[in-house]
Amino acid sequence: MDDWLTVILAAGSGQRMQSSVPKVLHNICGKEIIRHVIDNAYELHSGQIIVVVSPDHISQIKEIVHRDCIFILQDMPLGTADALFQVKDHLSEDFQNLLVVYGDNVLDDSNLMNAVMKRHIDTDADITLLAKVLDKPQGYGRIIKNESGDIVRVLEQKELSAGQESIKEVNGGIYCFRVNWLKNNLDKVTKSKISNEFYLTDLVSIAYEQGRHVDSYLDSSSIAIMGVNNKLELSVAEKVIQKRILDELMKEGITIKDPNTTYIDSDVILGKDSIVFPNTHIYGKSVFGECSTVGPNSIIIDTEVGDNCKIINSHIEKSVIKNDVSIGPYSHIRPGCILHNYVHIGNYVETKNANIGENTKIGHFGYIGDSKIGMNVNIGAGTITCNYDGKDKHLTTIKDGSFIGSDTMFIAPVNIGENVVTGAGTVVTRDIPDNAKAFGVPAKIISSKGKKL
C-alpha cells in the first residue's frame, strides 16, 4: 500500500472532555488515544502518515508519538475540511489514494480501515465512506441516498430535517479519496451556515453532483462506531479495547481466570501458558515469560517477569523478576529491584532499590531498601535495612550464604561478609567480616576464630 497516504485529523479542542488534557492525549489501556489511532494506521503499512494537530498541542503529541509521522498544524479550528486542506501540499503524484481517519476514533482498528480501503479499490470509487446502521443513530451524521440507492450527501445531526432524523445509516468516520480528484475539489467546500466550519463530508455532495462514484463499506460488526468526546465515552471505549486485549491474549494461549475483573494494558506481553487470576491489573510495558502465574489481587507496573514465577496478592513496580521467583502474599516490590532466580519473597515484605541474589529467601515481615543481597542468604522475619539517616539514603550489602536472624536492624551504610550469622534482635552499626557472628544491641561481633572484634 505504498501508494496510499494516511491523514489523521487530531486538531480538535475536545472541550466536551471538560479537561485540561487534550482529548487525543487521554489514556486508554495504557496508551494515549492518538497513539492507538496511529498504531492502527501503521499496521496498514501505508506509504506515509500525516497527523493534523493544533499548535497548542503539538509539543505534547510529539513527545509521546515515536512513529515516523509528519505533523501539520491547523492554526484555527475551522472544521475537518479545513484540516485536510492543510495537507494539500503533500497530495503528490506519489500517492493515488488517501485514507482519512479521526484522531479520536480509537475503536477503528486496522482490520476495519483495511476493509474500507479494499472496498475503495475494488469499486474504483472516487470517495468511499465507512457506513453503519444503528438502531439509535442520534448524534451521528446520516448518509443520504436517492431512490436508486446512490449516496447523495452526508448531513451532520444539526443539519437534518425532521424527516431525515429517522435515517439509520450513519457516517462512520473513515474516508478514502482518489487523490487526483481530491486535489481538484477540496477548495470547493464552502463554510457551513450553521456552524461556520468547513465539513469534510461536503465533498460527498460535490462528487455526486459531478457524477463521480461515491461508495461505502457497510460495517456489520457489533462494535459501535464512536469518537471519544467526553469521559463517559472514554470509559465505554476503554471497555471495548480492554476486551479486545484480553480476547487476543486468550487466543494466544494465556489463561485469564476472570476477564471481568482483570485489567491488562495494551503494551503488556504475556508468555505462553501464563495464568492470570482474578482482580489482577498489569500496567505499562510489563513483560512476562512463560508458565508464570500472577494474582489474585495483584498489581504489576512496568515490570519484567521471567519464566515459572508465582506472584500472589502483591504489588510490583518497575522491577526485574528473574526465573522461578515466588512473591507474596501481601508483599510490595518497589521500583529499582532485581530479584534473581529462585528468590522467595513471602508475606508482608517490602523491597526498594534492592538487588537480591539467587536462591535468597525473605520469608516474612521485612523491609529491604537500597540493598545488595548475595546468593543463598536467609533473612529472618522483621529484618530492616535502616537506609535513611534523615538526609541521605545509604546502601546495605549482605554477601553470599549469610543467615540473618529475626528482627535484625542494619544501620546503613554497612557491609556484611559471606556466611555471617546475626542473632535475633541484633542492631548492626558497623561492617561484619566473612564467617563472623553478631548479636546484641549494638552488635557484638565474634570472628570465625572466636575472637571479639
N, C-alpha and C positions, 0 to 999 in steps of 0.2 A: 504493500500500500504506500509506496514511496511517492506516488503522485497525489496523495491526499495531504491537505493542510487541515489541522485541527485548531479551532479557536474556542477558548473557554472564556465566557463572559463573567467576570468576577468583580466588577466595579460598583456594584450596588451598595448603598449605605447601610442597609439592614436595620433601619430604625425600629421595626416591629420586634426586634430581639430585645429591646429595652436593655441594652448592654453597652458598656464602653469598649468591649471587644468586637472587632469587625466580624460580621456574620460568617464569612468563609473561614475564619480562624477559630471558630468554636470547635471543640473536640468531640469526636465520635469514636468510641472504641480505641482510644489511644492515638488518634490521628486527626489532624485538622481537616475540616470539610474540604478545603481546596486541595489538600494532598490526596484525599480519597479520589476526587474527580480527576486530578492529573494522573495518578497512578492507573486508574481505569483506562484513561486515554492512551497511556504509554503501552498498555498491553495490546493495543491495536497495531503497534509498530508502524504508525503513520509517519509521513515524512518529516513533519515539523509541528510543534505545538506552540501556539501563541496564547498568552494569558492577558486579557484586558483588565486592568486594575485601576483603582482610584489612586491619585497621587498621595492621598492621606494614609494609604495602607501599604504602599509598595514596599517600603523597607521591612515591615513586619512579615509580609508574604515571602519576600526574597530570603529572609532569614531562616524560614522553615522549609522552603522548597529546594530540594537538592537535585532536581532534574534539569536537563538541558532544555530550558524553555526561553522563549523570547517574551519579555514583558513590555506591554504597550499601555500608555496612560490614556484614560478618558478623563479629561480635566473637569468637565461638567457632566452631571448625571442627567443626560438628555435622552435616555432610552436605549433600548437594545440595538436598534438600527444605527444609532449614532455611535455606539460602542464598536459595532462591526465596521463602521466607516473608518475608524481609526486604524484599521488593519489594511485598508485598501492598497497601500503601497507594497504590501507583502503578497498580494494576489498576483504572483508572477506566472509566467508560462511553464514553470517547473511543476505546477500543480494543476491537475484537471478538475479536481473535486474538493469541496470544502465541507468539513464537519463542524457544526456549531453546537455547543452544549452550555448550559448554565452552570456557573460555579458553585451553586448550592444544590444541584440535582444529584445528591450523594448516592441515591439508590439506583442510578442508571449505571449498571456495571458494563464491562467491556463486551459481554455477550449481546446485550441489548443494543449498544452502539453499533456493533458489527452487523447485527441483523438489519438495522436501518440502512447502513451503508451498502449492504448486499442488495437490498431492495432497490436502492437508488441506481446501482449499476445494472441490475437485471432488467429494470424497466426503462433504462435510458432516459431518466427524468431530468428535468432542469431543477426541480425542487422536490425533496422528499421529506415528509414530516413523520414523527412518531405520533401515532394516534392510539387512543384507548377509550373504551366505552365504560362509563361509570354510572352506577345507579344514582349517585348523588354528585352531579357534576358542578354544583355551585362553587364559584371561586376560580374555575378554570376557563381558559379561552376555548371557545367552541369552533369546531371545524364545520363550515357552512358549505353545503353541496347543492348543486342544481338537480333538476328532475332526472337527469341522465347519470347522476352519481359522481359528476366531476367536482373536484374541490374548487370552490369559487373564492373563498376568503377564509381568514381566521379572525374572529372577533373576541376581544377581551370581555370579561364579565361585565364591566361597566358600560360597554358599548352595545350590549344585547338589547333587542326589543323584547317586549313581553312574550311574544310568540316564540322567540328564539331561545328563551331560557330553559325550555324543556328538552332541547337537544342534548343528547347524552354522549356524543362522540367529542372528545376533548383533545386539545393540543398537548402532547406530552413533553415538549421542550427539547427535543433533539431534531436538528435540521441538517439536511445535506443539500448543497448547492453545486450546480455546474459553475466553475469559476469564471469562465468567459462570459456567461450570461450575467452573473452577479456583478462583475466589474462594470458592465454597461448599464446596470439598472439600480444599483444601490443608492445613487444620488436622486432617484425619482421618488423615494419615500418622503412623504410630507408629514409635517407635525400634526399630531392628534389635536383636535379642537377641544377635547375633553381633558386630556392630561398634559398637553403641551410637550409631549415626548414623541420621539420617532420610534415606531414599533417595527421590529424585525418581521413580524408576521404580515405586515402590509405588502411585503414582497410577493406573497401568495396571490393577492388580487391583481398585482401588476403583471405577474406571469400569466394568469388566467386571461386577462384582457388582451394579452399579446398572442393568445392561442398556444402558449407553451405548455409542456407536460408537467403537471403537478401531481405527485403521487403520495401515498402514505404507507407506512408499515403499521398494521394493527397489532398491538401487543395484547395477547390474551392471558398473560400470567396473572396470578392473584395479587401480586405486589402492586400497591398503589403508586402511581406516579406522583411525585411531590418534590417541591423545593423545601428548604428549611427557612421559615420566616419568623418563627417565634420559638420559645423554649418548649412549648408543647410539641410542636412538630420535630424539634430536635430530639426529644425523648422518643417519639414514635420511630424516627429514622434509626436511632441507636438500637432499638429493639430488633428492627429488621436486620440490620447489619450484624448485630451480635448473633442472631440465629444463623445467618449465613456462615459466620466464622465457626460456630460450634458444629453445624452440619458438615462443613468441609473437613474439620478435624476428625469427626467420627467416621467419615468416609475413608480417611487416610489411616484408619486403624487405631485411633485414640479412643479409649473408653471414658465417657463422661457420664457419671452415675445419675446426675440430675441436672439436665440442661437449664431447668427453670431457676436454679439457684447458683449457677456457675457463670462467671464473667471472665472473658479472655480477650485481651486487646488484639488489634489487627496484626501487629508485627511479632507476636509471640510464636515461637516454634516449639512444637512438642514432638519428641521422638516416638518411634513405633512402640506400641504396647504400653505407652504411658497410661496411667489411670488417674482421673481427676474426680475426687469425692465431693459431695455437696458443700455448698457455701464456701467455695473457693474462688478467689479473684487472682488473676495473673495479669500483670500490667507491663507496659513498656516493651522493651526488646528482650524480654526473658527468653531463655533457650533451655529446653530440657533434652537430655539424652534419652536413650531407650530404656524401657521397663522401669521407669521411676513412678512413684505414686505421690500424690500431693492432696492434702486435705484429710478429713473435712475441716472447715472453718480455718482456712489458711489464706494468707495474702503474700504474694510474691511480686516484687517490683524490680525490674531491670537486673535480673539475676541469672547467672549461668549455672545450671544444674546438670550433673553428669548422669551416667547410667546407674540403674539399680539403687536409686536413692529413695528414702522414705521420709516424708515431711508430714507431720500431724499437728493440727491446731497451732500453727506457728506463723510468725511474721518475719519475712526475709526481704532485705533491701540492698540493692546494688552490691552484691557479693558474688563470690565464685564458690560453688559447691562441687567438689570433685566426685568420683565414683564411690558407690556403696556407702554413702553417708546417711546417717539417721538423725533426724531432728524432731524434738518435741515429745510430748505435747507442751504447749504453752511457753514456747521459747521465742526470743526476739534476736534475730541476726541483723545487726545494724550495718550501715554502709562500710565498705572497705575490708570486709572479712574474706579470708580464703580458708576453706575447710578442705583438707586433703583427704585422700582415700581412707575409708573405714573410720572416719571420725564419728563419734557418737556424742550428740548434744541431747541431754534428757529434758527433765521438767524444769520450767521456770529459770532458764539460763538466758542471760543477755550477753551478747558479744558485740564489740565495736572495734573496727580497725585492727582486727586480730588475725594473725596467720597461725593456724593450728595444724600441727603436723600429723602425719599418717598414723592411724590407729590410736589416737589420743581420745580420752573419754572425759567428758564433763557431765556427770550424771544428774546433778540436782542443784538448784538454788545458787547460782553463781553469777558474778559479773567479771567478764574478761575483756578489758578495754585497752587499746594501744599496747598490744602484747604480741610477742613472738614465742609460740609454744612448739617444742620439738615433737619428735615421734614417740609413741608408746608412753605418753605421760598420762597419769591418772590424777584428776583434780577433784578433790572431795567436796562434799556439799558445803555451801556457804562461803566458798573461796571468793575473795575480791581482790582485784588489782586496783589499788588506790592510785589512779593515774593523774589526778588533778590536784595541784597544790594551791589552788585559789587564783593562779595566774596562768600557768602553763600546763600542758599535758606531757606526761613522761612515759617512757617505754619500760615494760617488764619483759624480761627474757627468761624462759624456762627451757633448759635443754633436754635432750632425749632421756627417756627412761626414769624421769623423776616421779616421786609419789608425794602428792600434796595433800596433807591432812585436812579434815573438815575445819571450816571457819578460819583458814589461814588468810592473813592480810598481807599483801605485798605493797609496801610504801615506795612507789616508783620515784626515781629510776633504780631498778635493781636487776642484777644478773644472777640467775640460778643455774648452777652447773649440771652436768649429767648425773643421773642416778642419785639425786638428792632426795632426802626424806624430811618432811616437816611434820611436826606433831599437831594435833588438833588445837585450834585456837592460837597458833603461833602468829606473832606480828613481826614480819621480816622488814628490817630497815636498812640492811646492807647486803652486799653480794655474798653468795654462798658458793664455795668451790665444789668441784666434782666429788661425788661419793660421800658428801658430808651429811650430817643430820642437824636439824634445827628445831628448837622448841622453846616456848615461853614468851613472855611479854616484857621487854623486847626480846627478840630471839637470841638464845644462846646457841652457838654453833660449835659442833663437835666434828673434828675431821675424821676421815676414814680410819685413822690410826688411834682414835680415841682421845685426841688432843683437843683441848678447848681453844678455840680461835677468837 
